[in-house]
């Protein structure tokens, strides 16, 4: 198999990447960068739900050996963790990152240097974690890093509450989309993640992601090059709506969708306020999720826990 050439290189060479950066920054002025569509003027110092201004805030970065096998390979996925996720999951295991201002505000040039450092370290890809609210800043960093020699795939690792406007701008830039599909029911999403219209917004986003990159493609060593990889965390008592999620993926995306069914739920953050999720996942609950995915016809099912957990 010939060496994969990341999508953003062609977009850069055509001049379209520079155009995308300018267009994305215009959206910060009446912010619809994520699906909240606040709309505040972040370029003037106003902040909305994400509490993030014109600069992205990075919590940490480094080679991550805890991602799915096709991403981590043997040298790790080059993760960059952005603070202030645009979801408010009451059971979030990384709430110290997702719900706080932990980390440093960075200019795009600084984020670009991180990307190049991760490439030099041998990472298989650059993995943007919780990127939905900082797409303009990411695009700007990609432009700068590409000018300086970036040449490995880009991963968009999102909670799945994404702006269609931003996803269109990411077309021809992102190689691998890895969205969560957290819920099949809007009322459940509202209760546990304080988010509106999640399934509708999430499903539209996943459709657009798949339109752009298709099913997950691996090289001859099993490392992801391009495509869609979906995560679904199974919650206690079937609250994640797994049956609805897998039916959607099989029926409206592809039976060849790479789905990671995750069984590592544990009570965290504010889960003590919700008795129904204030316990671990039972084995029979996870097995029911696996059976639902298999019955729906999904053929690429990853049921394994990550090999390592790294708390950056």
N, C-alpha and C positions, 0 to 999 in steps of 0.2 A: 504494500500500500504506500503510495507516495506521501510525502510529508504534508500535513495539513497547513494551509495558509489561512490565518484568521481573517474573518470577514472585514474587520475594521481597516486592514491594510489597503484593500481596494477602495474603500470609502474615503480613506485619507488621500490616496493618490489622485482621486477624481476631484478633490476639493470639497466634497460633500460633508466631510466630517467637520470642517471649520464652519460651514453653514449651519449644521445641526447644533453646534455649540452656541452660536449666536441666537438661534431660534429658541433653544431651551432656556437661556438666560432671560429672554423676554417674558417667559411664563412666570418667572419669579416675581415679577412686578404685580401681577394679579394671580396669586399662586393657585395653580391647578396641577402642580407637579406630582401630587399623589391623588388618590381617589377621594380624599376629604374635600378638595377644592375649597379652601378656607373662606374667601380669597383675600389674602393680605399681601402687602408690598414688602417682600423680604429684602429687596434691594435697598429699601429705605429704612431698614432696621425693625420692621414689624415682624411679629412671629405668630404662627398659628398653632395648630394642634401638635405639630412635631417640635415646636419650640426651637427651631433651627433657622438661623438667618441666612446670609449670603455665603457664609463659609460652612463647609461640612466639618463635622466633629468626628474625629477618629479615636476610638477607644484603644485599639491595639491592632497588631498585624503580625503575621508570621506563617511559616509552613504548618499546615494543619493536617495531622494524620487521622483525624476523627471523622472525616467526611466519607461519603460513599466510595467504594472501591474505584469506580471509574474516574472519580475526581482526584482522589488522594494518590493513586498509583503507588510508587515506592519512594517518591521524593516530596510528597505532600502537595496540598492545594494552597495556593498563596492567598490566604484570607486577609481581608481588610474589614474590620468591624466598625461600622458606623453607629453612633449612639442615637437614641431617640427613635426607635421603631414607631411606625405610624399605627400599629395596633396596640391595644391595651389588655393583653391577655392576662387574666387574673391569676393564672397558674404558671406564669413565665419562669423558666429555670435560669434565664439569663437577665433577670429584671434589673440587676445592677448595671447592666449595659443599656438595655432597651428602654428603661424608664427613667434614666438619670442623664445628667450632663457630664458623666465621667469621660475623660479623654481630652483631647486638644483640638481646638479649631485649627484648620489647615487650609492654606492656599492650594489651588490646583497643582502648582509646581511641587509642593511638598508631597501631595498624594501621588503625583507622577514619579517622584524619586522613590517612594515606597514600592510602587509597581516594578520599577526597574531593579530595585534591590531584591525583590522576591524572585524575579526572573533570574538574576545572577546566582541566587541561592539554589537554583535548579527546580523550582516549583513547576508543576505541569501546567498551571493556569493561574490567572488572577481572579479571585473569588470575592466579589463585592457582597458583603453580608448586611442585610437591612438597608438596601439602597434606594427604596422607593421615593423618599423625600429629598434625595440629593442627586437626582439624575443630571441636572445641568452641571454640577460640580464634577461629577464622574466623567461626563463627556469632555469637559475641559481638560481634565487630567489625562484622559486617554489620548487626546490630541497632542499634548506636550510629550507624553511618554512615547508615542509612536514616532514623533520627530526625532527622539533620542534612541530609537532602536528596539522598542517593545515588539515582540513577535510571537507571544504565546496566547492561547485562547482566553476569552473573558467569560466569566460566569456571573450571572445575575441571580443572586440567592435571596429570594424575597418572601415575605409573609403572604404575598398574593393579593394585596389591596393596592393595585397599581392603576395609574392614570393611563388611559388609552392614548392620550396625546403624547405622553412621554414614551410609551412603548413604540409608537410609530417612529419617533426620533431615534430610538435604539435599533431600529431595523437596519441591518447592514453594519452594526457595531458589535452587538452581543453574539457570541457563538453558542453558549450553553445557557439556557434558562432553567432555573431550579426553583419554581414556586412551591410554597405550601398550598395545599387545599385543606383548610382547617375544618370547615363546617359544610354541611348540606342543608342547614336550616337557618334562615335569617334571624329568628328570635333567639336561638341558641348563641349565635355569633354576637348578637347585641348584649346578651347577658354576660358571657364569659370573656369577650374581647372588646366590649364597648364600641362596636363598629356597626355601621348601618349598611344594609343591602350587601352584605359580604358575599353570599353565594352567587348572586347575579353579577357583581363586579368581578369576582374571582374567576368565574367561568368564562366571562368575556375576555379577561386578560389571558387566561391559559389558551384559549382558542387563537388569539393573536400571536402569542409566543410560538405555538405550534405551526402556525401559518408561516412564520418567519424562518424557523430552523428545522422543522420536521421532527421525526423520531430520533432518539439518541443514537449517534454513530460513534463506534469505538475504533481505535487503531488496532494493529495486530498484536499489541501488548495489553489490550483491554483498557486503555486510557481514553476518556471521552474527548472527542474532537468538536462535535457540534450536535445540537439537538435539545430536546426537552426531557427533563428529569423531574418528576413530581414527588413531593413528600406529603405524607398524611400521617399525623400523629393520632393514634387510636386513644380515645378518652374513655374513662369509666362509664359504665351504663349506656354505652352506645351513643353518647352525646355528640360525637364528632360527625354523625350522619354518614358513616362509611359506605353504606349501601348506595346512597344518593351520589356520593363522590365517584365510586367505581363505575356506576352505571353511566355517569356523564363521560368519564374518560373512555370507556369502551365504546360507547355509542356515538359520541360527538367529537372525540379526538382520534384515538386509534387503539386497537387492541394490542399494538406493539409499544404502547407508552411504557416507559421505564418508571415504575412506581415503587418507592420505598415506603412500605408500611412500617411505621415505627412503634415499638412496644415499650419505650423507655419512660412513659409518663410516670411522674411521681409528684406528690403535692409540693408546691413551692409558692413563694410570694404571698398572695392573698387567698390561696385556695382554702384556708381554714374558715373563710367566710361562706363557703359553699359546701355543705356536708356531702353532697353527691359526688364531688370531685376531690374531697379531702381524704383520699386513699389511693393506694397503688392500683395499677391495672391487673385484673385477674387473667390468668392464662386462658380461660374459656372465652373471655371477651376478645382477646387478641385472635384466638383461633377462629372465632366467628367472623372477624374482619378479613382474615385470610380466605376463608371459604367464600365470603361475599365477592372478593376480588376475583377469585378463580371462577366462580359461577358467572360473573359478568363477562368473562372471556379474556381478561388481561393475561398476557403471556410472559411479560418481563417483570416479575414480582421479586423485589428484594425484601426479605423478611429479617435481615440480620441487623443487630445492633452495631453501631460504629465500634471499631476495635479499641479506640481510645477516646476519652473525654478530656478535652483541654478547656479550661476556663481562663480565657484571656482577660 
